[in-house]
Amino acid sequence: MNDEKLKIVLALLGGVIFSLVFILLAFILPLHPPKVPPKTMNSELQKLSKAYKESQLKLPPEQQQSPKKEE
């Protein structure tokens, strides 16, 4: 095989390998960022409940409301 044919074969082989690398990267790397799960009513209620409990703990003892006082 002479040098010209060897150069052509090596150039084609390099091009094919170079293309395959980018094709594989296209399948591996995501195009879109991961989706944020939608807010559910349960998660919102948990956040509100946590905020309410924290706000009750920050008040002075004489102003804190206890749910058992209503009985």
C-alpha positions as CSV (number, residue, x, y, z in Angstrom):
1,M,0.0,0.0,0.0
2,N,1.5,3.3,-1.0
3,D,1.5,6.4,1.3
4,E,-1.4,8.2,-0.5
5,K,-3.8,5.3,0.1
6,L,-2.6,4.9,3.7
7,K,-3.2,8.6,4.4
8,I,-6.7,8.4,2.9
9,V,-7.6,5.3,4.9
10,L,-6.3,6.8,8.1
11,A,-8.2,10.1,7.5
12,L,-11.4,8.3,6.9
13,L,-10.9,6.1,9.9
14,G,-10.2,9.2,12.1
15,G,-13.3,10.9,10.8
16,V,-15.5,7.9,11.5
17,I,-14.1,7.6,15.1
18,F,-14.4,11.4,15.6
19,S,-18.1,11.3,14.5
20,L,-18.9,8.3,16.6
21,V,-17.5,10.1,19.7
22,F,-19.9,13.0,19.2
23,I,-22.8,10.7,18.4
24,L,-22.2,8.8,21.7
25,L,-22.0,12.1,23.6
26,A,-25.3,13.2,22.1
27,F,-27.0,10.1,23.6
28,I,-25.2,10.4,27.0
29,L,-25.5,14.1,27.7
30,P,-29.1,15.4,28.4
31,L,-30.4,18.2,26.2
32,H,-32.9,19.5,28.7
33,P,-32.4,20.2,32.4
34,P,-34.1,17.7,34.7
35,K,-37.8,18.5,35.3
36,V,-38.9,19.9,38.7
37,P,-41.6,17.8,40.2
38,P,-44.9,19.6,40.3
39,K,-46.1,21.0,43.6
40,T,-48.7,18.9,45.2
41,M,-51.3,19.9,47.8
42,N,-49.7,17.6,50.3
43,S,-46.2,19.3,50.0
44,E,-47.8,22.8,50.3
45,L,-49.7,21.7,53.4
46,Q,-46.6,20.3,54.9
47,K,-44.8,23.6,54.3
48,L,-47.6,25.6,55.8
49,S,-47.8,23.3,58.8
50,K,-44.0,23.6,59.4
51,A,-44.1,27.4,59.1
52,Y,-47.1,27.6,61.6
53,K,-45.3,25.4,64.1
54,E,-42.1,27.5,63.9
55,S,-44.1,30.7,64.3
56,Q,-45.8,29.3,67.4
57,L,-42.4,28.4,68.9
58,K,-41.0,32.0,68.4
59,L,-43.8,33.7,70.4
60,P,-43.4,34.4,74.1
61,P,-44.9,31.6,76.3
62,E,-47.9,33.6,77.4
63,Q,-48.9,34.3,73.8
64,Q,-48.5,30.8,72.5
65,Q,-51.8,29.1,71.7
66,S,-52.3,25.5,72.6
67,P,-54.8,23.4,70.7
68,K,-55.9,21.6,74.0
69,K,-57.1,24.9,75.5
70,E,-60.2,24.9,73.4
71,E,-61.6,21.7,75.1
